[in-house]
Amino acid sequence: MPARIIDGKTISEQVNAETAAAAALLSSHGVRPGIAVILVGEDPASQVYVGSKERKAKELGFHSLKIVLPASASQAELLAVIARLNADPAIHGILVQSPVPRQIDERAVILAIDPGKDVDCFHPYNVGKMLIGDTDGFLPCTPWGVMELLRRSGIDAAGRHAVVIGRSTIVGKPMMALLMQKAAGADATVTVCHSRTPDIGAFTRQADIIVSAIGKANFLKADMVKPGAVVIDVGINRIADPGTKSGFRLVGDVDFAPVAEKAGAITPVPGGVGPMTIAMLMGNTLRSAVAAQRKR
């Protein structure tokens, strides 16, 4: 029997509806959630991502601010903008769209953002809080989105073997941390595989849950998946497709059709994890706004 499709678009709409309702209630008490996105340069893909975040913020009733700096902007200029936003009480979330030009030290940028407005959860302060299970801070958007997909799909990770493919600081490492937390929806036994793992299939064939974030198109094949496993595809890869208007199409890390015949549940690309990432970004911004309201 083909796998159940975990529909990230539908689930993200549920999350966004909850966020919009909470934002409206908060606004009625005088605090409107506000998010600022900084774009340095004119990278086309970055413009698309920033545009989608800006539109979603406005749809949810947030105050949304987009700041575009030229590609030639200095690090000092960018840090000055961040300092101004840190001090702005109308802004509860700040993010700098990656990639940034070569003259910008991305680590310095991350450290410059007020941890209370670090809605991407890149600052070491928030990463540390996440790792120790402190629920007062923010959670990294994509891994948090994966956890919500599992929870809202009735998939409990407790006592199950989860294999995460990829060890990035944005997805792989925090995904491992969230899955292994002593908490509802987590409590998994986690194995992390990466580019230096000799035989990834030897691990994934043991997995009850696979989260692939390795960035290689169609990497996870059906013979690497045990029957009935839950497969979460975080990858977004462009491959050539002369049959499309753009000349390419998006695929994930998972060889979808064959794996879907074997897995118990699977996320598609697009329409799986992607919509959840923006939904959780807005959720973090709401959490920051709530914290600001409590301080008033």
N, C-alpha and C positions, 0 to 999 in steps of 0.2 A: 504493500500500500504506500502511495506517495506521502511524503512528509507533510505535516501540518505547516502552513505558512504563517510565520510570525509577522504580522502586518505592522511595521513600524509607523507607517503613515497614520493608520487609524489610532494606534495607541498614543502617538504623539499628539493627536488632536484631542484625546481625552485629557492628557497632561496639560496641554495649553488651555483648555476650557477651565480646568481647575485653577490654573495660574491667573487667567483673566478675571475670574470671579474673586479670587483673593486680592488681586491688584485693585479691583474696583472698590472693594470694602476698605482697603488700606487708603485709597485716594479719598474716600469719604471722611476719613479721619485726618486728612491734611497731608498725607505723604504719598506722592505719586512715584512709583518705581522709575528710576532713570538709568539709562545705560549709554555709555559713550564708546564708540568704536573709532580707533585711529588707524588710518591707512597711510603708509609711507610709500609713495610711488604709485604707478598705474598698472600693476600686474593684473592682466585680465581675469585670471581665476580668482584673485583676491577681491577684485571689484564685485564679482558675482557673489562670493561668500558674504562680503560686507553688506551688499544690497539685500540678501535674504535675511540677514540678522536685523537690519534696519526695518524691513517690512514687517517681520514677525513682531518686533517690539511695539510697533505702532498698532498692529492688529490687537495686541493684548492690552492696549491702553497705557503703555509705558511712555515716558518721556524719552525720546531717542535723539542722540546727537552723533553726527558723523563728522570727523575731522580728517581732512585729507592734506597731507604734507607732500611737497615735491620729493622725488627720488633723491635729490641732492641734499635733503635736509640733514643737518648735523645731529649727532647724538645729543648735544646740549639743547638743541631746539626741541627735540622729541621729549627729553626729560623735563623741559620747562612746561610743555603742554600737560604732561602727566602730573606734575606738581600742582598745576592750576586745577585739574580735575579732582585730584586728591582732596583739595580744599573746598570743592564745590558741593554744598549740601544737597543739591538737586540731582547729583550723580551718585548712584549706588553701585554701579558696576563699570569697570574700565577694562577694555581689552585692546591690545595692539595686534593687528592682523599680521600673521606670518605668511610668507617670509619677509624679512626686512632687508634693506640694502646692506652691502658689505661694510659700510662705514659705521653701522650700528651694532653695538654689543648687545645681543638679545638678552643675555643674562643680566646685564645692568638694567635693562628695561624692566624685566620681571621683578627685580629687587626694588625698583623705584615705585612700583604700584603699591598703594596702601593695601595690606593684606585683607582689610575689611571690605575692599572693593575689587579684589582679585577673583572675579567670577569665573575665570578660566581654570582656577585652582592650579596655577603654575608656581606661585611663590612658595619657597621652602617652608614657611610658617604653616601654610594651609596643607601642603603635602605631608608635613609631619603630623598635623592633627588628624588627617585622613588615615595615616598609617597606624596610629595608636587607637583609632576608633572613636575619636572625639567628634560627636555629632553636632557640635556648635558651629563648626566651620563649613567651608564649601566642599563639594565633591567634584572631581574632574568630570567634565560634561559627557564625554563619550562612554567611559566605563560606567558612570552613574546611569546613563541611558540604557546600557546593556542590562544592568541590574533591574531597572524598571521593566524592560521588555520581558525578562524572565519572571519577575514577580506578577506582573499583570497578565501573563500568559499561563499562570498557575504552575510554573516550573520552579520547584524548590531545590536549591543547590546543596542543602544540608546533607552531609554524609556521602556526597557524590564526588567522583573524580573529575575535576575540570582541568583541561589542558589549554593553556594560553599560548598561542603562537605569536611571538614578537615580544621584545623587551624595551620598547620605547618608553620615555618618561611621560608621554601623553596618553598612551593606551595600555601597553603591555604590563608595565610595572604596577600602575594603580589598579588595573583590572585584577591582577593577582591579589593585591592587598584587599580589595573589596570582596572578592569571592571567599577569601579565607577568614574574614572578620568573624568574631564571635557575636553574631547578630542574626536577626530574622532575615531569611532569604539568602543567607550566606552559609558559613560553616562548611565550605567545601574543602576537600583535599586538592591542592593545586600544584600542577607541574607547569613550569615555564620552558618552552622550547624557543630556539632562535636560530640565527644564521649559522652558528657554530655547532648546533646539535647534529650529530652524525646521521641519525635515522629518526626523523620526526615522526614518521608513520608508526614506528614501534611504540611511541607514546600515545598518539592520537587514537590508535586502534583499541587502547584501554579506556578511553575517555567516555564518560557519560555526557559531558558538556565540552564542546570545543569552541573557543573564541579565537578566530583567526584575524590577526592584525599585522601581517608580515609584509604587505604591499607588493605581492606577486600575483599577477592575474592567473586565475584558475589553478592555483597551487595545490589546494587540498582536493585530492581525487577520491573517488568512491572507495577504492581499496584501502584508504587510510582511515576510514570511518566504520565503527562497528554498528550493526543494525540497531535502530532505535535511538541513536545518540541525538542530542540537541546541538545544532550547528549555528553559531552566531558569526556572521561575516561582517567584519569591520572594514575590510579593504574596499578602496575605490580606485580602480585602475582604468585607464583609457587604452582601448585596443582598436586597431584599424578596422573599419567596416565600410567598404565602398558603397554598400547598399543604403547608407544613411545620408541625409543631407549634409551633415557635418563631416562625414568621412571617418567617424569613429563612434564607438559606443562605450558605455561604462559597464564594467564587470567587477566582481569582487575577487577575493582571494580563493573563493570556493568554486569548483567546477560544478555549477549549480544543478543542472538537469540530472546528471548521474547520481550526485550526492543526495538530491531530493528524493530519489527512488529508494534510498537506503536509510536515510535519517528518520528520526521520529518527528522532529520539528526543525525548521530552518528559516533564516531571514533572507530575503531577496536583496539584490543590489541592482538598481536603486530601490528605495522604499522600505528599507529595513532599519539599520542603525542610524543612518544619516539624519532623518527627521528628528530623531530623539536627541541628537547632540544639541541642536538649537533649542529644543524644548527645555532641556536641562540647564542650558545657559540662562534662559529666561527664569527658570526656577531659582537658580543661584542669585540672580539679580533681585528677585522678589525676597529671598531670604535676607539679603543685605538691607533692603528697604525696611523690612520688618524690624531688624535689629536697630536701624536708625530711629524708627518710630518709638521703640522702647526706651531709647536714650533721651527722648524729648522731655 
